[in-house]
Amino acid sequence: MKIHFVGIGGIGLSGLARYMQKNGHIVSGSDIAYTKLVKQLQSEGIEVNVPHCGDNIKDQDIVVHTAVAKKDNPELVKARQKGIKTLSRREFLPYVVDSKKVLGVCGAHGKSTTSAILASILRDTNAIIGAESKDFGSNMRYTGSEYLVFEADESDGSFVDSNPYIAVVTNTEPEHMEFYGHDLGLFYSHYEEFLSKAKIRVANGDDEFIQKLNMDIKRVYIKDAKNIRYEIIDSKPKTVFEYKGYEFEVYGFGEHLVLDAMLAIESANELITMEEIQKNIKNFQGIKKRFDILQNKENFILIDDYGHHPTEIKATLHSARIFAKLNGIDRVVAIWQPHKYSRTVDNLEGFVECFNEADELVILPVWSAGEKEVKIDFKKHFAKHDPLFADRIISKSKNIMLTDKNGKTIKTYSDGLIIGFGAGDITYQLRG
């Protein structure tokens, strides 16, 4: 089958495209710019054209498009004119998951990490996750196994269509409520439907909604992890803990990571032994843009993190504080690029409080993600942090500079732990 992906450079569609190519299909795609990911796809033998153009649609059997593609996208227009089936990512999912025993992982926070840990434990399974695993250097791994570790997306409700054999829920904190019409009943009904479709269910037992459900669920509680401690092993942050009589070592810091690991352990234990899990979990080396240590030099550490919700930022900032202390560093600077005006406004109080462990807060302009500008008085709302405002970051070896929109240097950091938060282009600014 010939499949064309409109928006193939996104982390979601790229994983599906890679998987379908490895599964023997002829894959092509398009995007708006030659990003690093687009170039990687091209190096893997996938034809990717930039920008979108009707001429890219030829004799494909299916055209799959990202959720943000407009109806007047020239490739979708051309596909309809030629009578080629066009499907959204959600509508296309059955082509990917229906023939597999899917270990579907969903939740507002931690699903990428949990999926990546699970994929590292289950060495022989296929995997499609929403981030690049440092274990296998991609957001996709193809093995031909009957099992598929799949990061199921709740942002568009598609997780209910992921055909879960084992359903894993990290938490059910309301997020992406614009899709659900700000209807909590509708939002939670999707989680219940996702769980009900699975033969085996594993979930965060501390989650309030999970506690209310009357169904057979293997509930995981953070209190069941014993002797949690944080160590630097081979210059890498590791959390060590005991669970059900076994000691586990997982990349990263924090109780939230312990919970993610426990969910992966319980899911994997449906297929392999605890002894195998204890050994294989050490293959997990983190995921790109999640507590991603870019520089670690004497008295200077630079970290990139995808956190764009208060809950994520608060947990990761606490981990950064621990990591700094273990490295003899006593100053932590948080650089935040707010992601979407709607998310910032909806969670404004949470954002104000989530930076309490930072010694200094730097706020960049909002990454709009296509939304219309909304006036937010950051100086007023974040007054207790006395934040520094900048327009851009320039990253060099053992040096981070903040600049204004004219390129004038506002401040330079050459020591301390600097951690950037955001789902926009801050990751590229931090990497220089």
QUIRAPE-V348652 format. One record per pair of residues at least 6 apart in sequence whose C-alpha atoms are under 7 Angstrom apart, sorted by the first residue. I is the first residue (numbers start at 1). J is the second residue. D is the distance in Angstrom with one decimal. If there is no record, write none. Layout:
# QUIRAPE-V348652
<<I J D> <I J D>>
This chain:
# QUIRAPE-V348652
<<1 25 5.2> <1 26 6.2> <1 61 6.3> <2 25 6.1> <2 26 4.7> <2 27 6.0> <2 60 4.8> <2 61 5.2> <2 62 6.7> <3 26 6.2> <3 27 5.0> <3 28 6.4> <3 60 5.8> <3 61 6.0> <3 62 5.0> <3 63 5.9> <4 27 5.9> <4 28 4.7> <4 29 5.0> <4 60 6.6> <4 62 6.4> <4 63 4.8> <4 64 6.1> <5 28 6.3> <5 29 4.4> <5 30 6.5> <5 63 5.9> <5 64 4.8> <5 65 5.7> <6 29 5.7> <6 30 5.3> <6 31 6.5> <6 64 6.1> <6 65 4.5> <6 66 6.2> <7 13 6.9> <7 30 5.7> <7 31 4.7> <7 65 6.3> <7 66 5.5> <8 14 5.1> <8 29 5.5> <8 30 5.8> <8 31 6.0> <9 31 5.9> <9 37 6.0> <9 38 5.2> <11 130 5.9> <11 131 6.6> <12 130 5.9> <13 66 7.0> <15 128 5.8> <15 139 5.7> <15 140 5.4> <17 27 6.6> <18 140 6.7> <19 140 6.6> <19 142 6.5> <21 27 5.7> <22 142 6.6> <27 46 6.0> <28 46 5.6> <28 47 4.7> <28 48 5.8> <29 47 6.3> <29 48 4.7> <29 49 6.4> <30 48 5.1> <30 49 4.6> <30 50 5.7> <30 51 6.4> <30 52 5.7> <31 49 6.7> <31 50 5.4> <31 51 5.5> <31 52 5.9> <32 50 5.6> <32 51 4.6> <32 52 6.4> <33 50 5.9> <33 51 6.4> <34 50 6.7> <42 48 6.2> <52 74 6.7> <52 75 6.5> <53 74 5.6> <53 75 5.7> <54 74 4.9> <54 75 4.4> <54 78 5.5> <56 75 6.9> <57 75 6.2> <57 78 6.6> <57 79 6.4> <61 84 6.2> <61 85 6.9> <62 84 6.1> <62 85 5.1> <62 86 5.9> <63 85 6.2> <63 86 4.7> <63 87 6.2> <64 86 5.8> <64 87 4.8> <64 88 5.5> <64 89 6.2> <64 92 6.9> <65 87 6.4> <65 88 5.1> <65 89 6.1> <66 88 6.3> <66 89 6.0> <67 88 6.4> <67 89 6.9> <90 158 5.3> <93 162 6.6> <97 162 6.2> <97 163 6.3> <98 163 6.3> <100 146 5.4> <100 147 5.6> <100 148 6.2> <101 146 6.0> <101 147 4.7> <101 148 6.1> <101 165 5.4> <102 147 5.8> <102 148 4.8> <102 149 6.0> <102 150 6.5> <102 163 6.4> <102 164 4.9> <102 165 5.1> <102 166 6.4> <103 148 6.0> <103 149 4.7> <103 150 5.9> <103 164 5.9> <103 165 5.9> <103 166 4.7> <103 167 6.1> <104 149 6.2> <104 150 4.9> <104 151 5.8> <104 152 5.6> <104 162 6.9> <104 164 5.3> <104 166 6.2> <104 167 5.1> <104 168 6.0> <105 111 5.8> <105 115 6.2> <105 150 6.3> <105 151 5.0> <105 152 5.4> <105 167 6.3> <105 168 4.6> <105 169 6.0> <106 151 6.3> <106 152 5.1> <106 153 6.3> <106 154 6.7> <106 168 6.3> <106 169 5.1> <106 170 6.4> <107 169 5.5> <107 170 5.0> <107 171 5.0> <107 172 5.6> <108 171 6.2> <108 172 6.1> <108 173 5.8> <108 175 6.3> <109 170 6.8> <109 171 6.8> <109 312 6.7> <110 170 6.4> <110 260 6.4> <111 151 6.6> <111 170 6.4> <112 129 6.2> <112 130 5.8> <112 131 6.3> <112 151 6.5> <113 260 6.9> <113 287 7.0> <114 260 5.0> <114 261 6.3> <114 264 5.9> <115 129 6.4> <115 149 6.6> <115 150 6.9> <115 151 6.0> <116 129 6.9> <116 133 6.1> <117 261 6.6> <117 264 6.4> <117 281 6.7> <117 284 5.7> <118 264 4.9> <118 268 6.7> <119 125 6.9> <119 127 6.3> <119 149 6.3> <120 135 6.8> <120 280 6.5> <120 281 6.1> <120 283 5.7> <120 284 5.4> <121 277 5.7> <121 280 4.7> <121 281 5.0> <122 268 6.8> <124 143 6.2> <124 145 6.6> <125 143 6.0> <125 145 5.4> <125 147 5.4> <125 148 5.8> <125 149 6.9> <126 141 5.3> <126 142 4.7> <126 143 5.3> <126 144 6.7> <126 145 6.1> <126 147 6.2> <126 148 4.6> <126 149 6.1> <127 140 5.3> <127 141 5.0> <127 142 6.6> <127 148 5.4> <127 149 4.5> <127 150 5.9> <128 139 5.8> <128 140 4.6> <128 141 6.7> <128 149 6.3> <128 150 5.0> <128 151 6.4> <129 139 5.2> <129 140 6.5> <129 150 5.9> <129 151 4.9> <130 139 6.3> <130 151 6.3> <131 139 5.3> <131 287 6.5> <131 288 6.5> <132 138 4.6> <132 139 4.4> <132 287 5.5> <132 288 5.3> <133 139 6.0> <133 286 6.5> <133 287 4.5> <133 288 6.5> <134 285 5.6> <134 286 5.8> <134 287 5.3> <134 288 6.7> <135 283 6.3> <135 284 5.7> <135 285 5.7> <152 159 4.6> <152 162 6.5> <153 159 5.0> <155 176 5.4> <156 179 6.3> <157 190 6.9> <159 194 6.7> <160 190 6.5> <160 193 6.4> <160 194 4.7> <164 197 6.5> <164 198 5.0> <165 198 4.8> <165 199 5.4> <165 200 6.4> <166 198 5.6> <166 199 6.2> <166 200 4.6> <166 201 5.7> <167 195 5.8> <167 198 5.7> <167 200 6.3> <167 201 4.9> <167 202 6.1> <168 201 6.1> <168 202 4.8> <168 203 5.5> <169 202 6.5> <169 203 4.6> <169 204 6.4> <170 203 6.0> <170 204 5.4> <170 260 6.9> <171 204 6.1> <171 207 5.9> <172 207 6.9> <172 209 6.9> <180 186 6.4> <180 187 5.9> <195 201 6.3> <201 217 4.9> <201 218 5.9> <202 217 5.8> <202 218 4.7> <202 219 5.9> <202 263 6.7> <202 267 6.5> <203 217 6.8> <203 218 6.4> <203 219 5.1> <203 220 6.1> <203 263 6.9> <204 219 5.8> <204 220 5.1> <204 221 6.4> <205 211 6.2> <205 219 4.5> <205 220 5.0> <205 221 5.3> <206 221 6.0> <220 263 6.6> <222 259 5.9> <224 243 6.6> <225 241 6.3> <225 242 5.7> <225 243 5.1> <226 241 5.9> <226 242 4.9> <226 243 6.3> <227 241 5.5> <227 242 6.1> <228 240 5.8> <228 241 4.4> <229 239 5.9> <229 240 5.4> <229 241 6.5> <230 238 5.9> <230 239 4.7> <230 240 6.3> <230 253 6.5> <231 237 6.1> <231 238 5.3> <231 239 6.3> <232 238 5.9> <237 251 6.0> <237 252 5.0> <237 253 6.3> <238 249 6.4> <238 250 5.6> <238 251 4.6> <238 252 5.0> <238 253 6.1> <239 249 5.8> <239 250 5.4> <239 251 6.4> <239 252 6.0> <239 253 5.3> <239 254 7.0> <240 248 5.7> <240 249 4.5> <240 250 6.5> <241 247 5.7> <241 248 5.5> <241 249 6.8> <242 248 6.1> <248 278 5.8> <249 282 6.3> <250 281 6.5> <250 282 6.1> <250 284 6.9> <251 284 6.4> <251 285 5.6> <251 286 5.9> <253 319 5.2> <254 319 5.4> <256 315 7.0> <265 277 6.7> <289 304 5.5> <289 305 4.8> <289 306 5.3> <290 304 6.8> <290 305 4.6> <290 306 5.6> <291 303 6.0> <291 304 5.9> <291 305 4.9> <292 303 5.4> <292 304 5.0> <292 305 6.2> <293 302 6.1> <293 303 4.5> <293 304 6.5> <294 302 5.5> <294 303 5.6> <294 304 6.9> <295 301 5.3> <295 302 4.9> <296 302 6.6> <299 329 6.2> <299 415 5.5> <299 416 5.8> <300 398 6.3> <300 414 6.5> <300 415 4.5> <300 416 5.0> <300 417 5.8> <301 416 6.4> <301 417 4.6> <301 418 6.1> <302 417 6.0> <302 418 4.9> <302 419 5.9> <303 418 6.2> <303 419 4.6> <303 420 6.3> <304 419 5.9> <304 420 5.1> <304 421 6.6> <304 427 6.3> <304 430 6.9> <305 420 5.9> <305 421 5.1> <305 422 6.7> <306 421 5.7> <306 422 5.1> <306 423 5.2> <307 313 5.3> <307 421 5.4> <307 422 5.5> <307 423 6.9> <308 338 6.9> <308 339 6.2> <308 421 6.5> <308 422 4.9> <308 423 6.0> <310 350 5.4> <310 351 5.1> <310 354 5.5> <313 354 6.3> <314 354 4.6> <314 355 6.5> <317 357 6.7> <318 357 6.7> <321 332 6.7> <324 330 6.5> <324 417 6.3> <329 416 6.0> <329 417 7.0> <331 359 6.2> <331 416 5.1> <331 417 6.3> <332 358 5.5> <332 359 5.4> <332 360 6.9> <332 416 6.1> <332 417 4.8> <332 418 6.0> <333 358 5.7> <333 359 5.8> <333 360 4.8> <333 361 6.0> <333 417 6.2> <333 418 4.8> <333 419 6.3> <334 358 6.0> <334 360 6.3> <334 361 5.0> <334 362 6.2> <334 418 6.1> <334 419 5.1> <334 420 5.9> <335 361 6.0> <335 362 4.6> <335 363 6.0> <335 419 6.1> <335 420 4.6> <335 421 6.2> <336 362 6.1> <336 363 5.0> <336 364 6.1> <336 420 5.9> <336 421 4.9> <336 422 6.2> <337 363 6.1> <337 364 4.9> <337 365 6.3> <337 366 5.9> <337 367 6.6> <337 421 6.2> <337 422 5.1> <337 426 6.6> <338 344 6.5> <338 365 7.0> <338 366 4.7> <338 367 6.0> <338 422 6.3> <339 366 5.9> <339 367 4.9> <339 368 6.4> <339 422 6.3> <339 423 6.2> <339 424 6.4> <340 366 6.5> <340 367 5.8> <340 368 4.6> <340 369 5.9> <340 371 6.7> <341 366 6.9> <341 368 6.2> <341 371 6.9> <341 373 6.8> <341 374 6.1> <352 382 5.8> <360 387 6.9> <361 385 6.5> <361 387 5.0> <361 388 6.3> <362 387 5.5> <362 388 4.7> <362 389 5.7> <363 387 6.7> <363 388 6.3> <363 389 5.0> <363 390 6.5> <364 389 6.1> <364 390 5.4> <364 391 5.5> <364 392 6.9> <365 391 6.1> <367 424 5.7> <390 402 5.9> <390 403 5.8> <390 404 5.4> <391 403 6.0> <391 404 4.8> <391 405 5.4> <392 402 5.9> <392 403 5.3> <392 404 6.4> <393 400 6.8> <393 401 5.7> <393 402 4.8> <393 403 6.3> <393 429 5.6> <393 430 6.7> <394 400 5.8> <394 401 5.0> <394 402 6.5> <394 429 6.3> <394 432 6.4> <395 401 6.4> <395 429 6.7> <395 430 5.5> <395 431 6.4> <395 432 4.8> <396 432 6.5> <398 414 5.7> <399 412 6.9> <399 413 5.8> <399 414 4.7> <400 412 5.7> <400 413 5.1> <400 414 6.6> <401 409 6.6> <401 411 5.8> <401 412 4.3> <401 413 6.3> <402 409 5.8> <402 410 5.3> <402 411 5.3> <402 412 6.3> <403 409 4.4> <403 410 5.2> <404 410 6.7>>
